[in-house]
C-alpha cells in the first residue's frame, strides 16, 4: 500500500515556513478580519438595543391619544369615537376585551391578523423596517391599538449606520495593526539601514545577525547574508590594502638601486648624453614620490599612523609654508596670506598639518592657472578653527565634488603628465583631517575659483 505524506500540510497551505513572513502576514490579516467581523456584530447588537424602541416623541403622542380615547368612551358617543379614529394620522382602533372594535369601524384583514402579534409601548423592534401594532391599555378596561408608521421606524437609517460602523471599525483596526506591523517590520529594517551606513563609513566590525530578531525567517537570513557580505568586503579590502603596502615597500628597494645605478652611470656617460640621465632621474623621482604618497595614504587609511594632537598656532605654520611654497610658484602667480586671527590655536598633528596645507597649496599652484592668485587665511567658524586655501582659477564642476577626495581621482583637465599629479593629494588631506578629528570641505567661489576649508577643533 502506497502512503502519501504531505509535508507540513503542503507547507501550511503554500504559505511557507511557520516562521516565514508570508505566514506571519497571513496570520495577522486573518486576525484583523476576524476582529472586524466580531466588532461589527457587537456594534450592530449594541445599536439595535440602543435605537430600536418607540421614539419618545411618538410615545408621548400615543399616550395623549389614549387619554382622548378614554374621554370619548366615558362619554359613550361611539359615532364620535369612530370619527375621531378616522381623523388621526395613525391607523388605530379602540378594542374591547374580545378584541372587537368599540366604534364599529371595519378593520383591515391584515391589521386584524397582526393583532396576534400585538406589542407593548416599551417593545423592542426588529432591525428591519415594518409596521408593528402597539397596544396601550385604557382605564376603562379597553385597549388602544395603533399601527406604528414605517416612516418613523428607527431601522430605516440602519443601512447607513451599519456602513459607517463597518468603515469606522475597519479604519480603526487597520490603523492599529498597520502601526504595529510597521513597527514590527521597521525595527529590523532600521537596524539593517544603520549597519549599512556604518559599513559605508568603513566600519567592518558591524554585525546584525545578533541584533535582528530571527523569529522571522526572511529577516534572519537577510541578516546572515549581510554579515557574510561584510566579512567578504572586509577580507577583500584588507587584501587590497595589504597588496598596495607590499608592492609599495617592494618598490622602494629597486628604486633605490635604480638611483644608485643612475648616479654611477652619470660619471661614465659623455656630456651630450647627460640629458637622458636627467630625464631618467626625474622619472625615478616621480616614482619615489608616488610610492611615498601611497604608503602615507595607506598608513592614514588603516589608522596605523601614530597621531599626536597638540595645540598649534597656525600663524607660525602658515608663514613657514608660504615662504617655502613661493619658490614653487609660476612666474605670474601670487600667493597671499591673511593671518589676522593669529591667536587661534588648533588641535592638530604637526606633521599631518604641514602635509595637508602643503598638498592644498601644491594643488592650487598646479591647477589654478598661470596667473592665479592663491590665498591662505585663518578664521573662526562657529567654534572651529578654519584654515582656507582658495584661488581664482577655473574651479571644479559640481558633479566632481564627491570624487575629488577619493584616491587616484584626477579630473579630465588634470590628466596630463606635465601636471605631475597622482590623484592622492586631496585623498591624503581628507584622511589626515579624519585622523585629526577635523573636517575638510570644498566649494566653488561665487566669483570664480576653488575654495577648500580645513576645520580643526579649537584648543
PyMOL commands that set and color helices and strands:
alter all, ss='L'
color gray80, all
select helices_A, chain A and resi 8-14+21-51+56-75+78-86+109-117+150-152+154-200+217-268+271-301+314-328+350-367+398-400+412-414+417-419+425-435
alter helices_A, ss='H'
color red, helices_A
select strands_A, chain A and resi 91-95+119-120+133-137+143-147+310-313+334-338+345-348+373-381+384-391+439-444+450-457
alter strands_A, ss='S'
color yellow, strands_A
deselect
rebuild
show_as cartoon
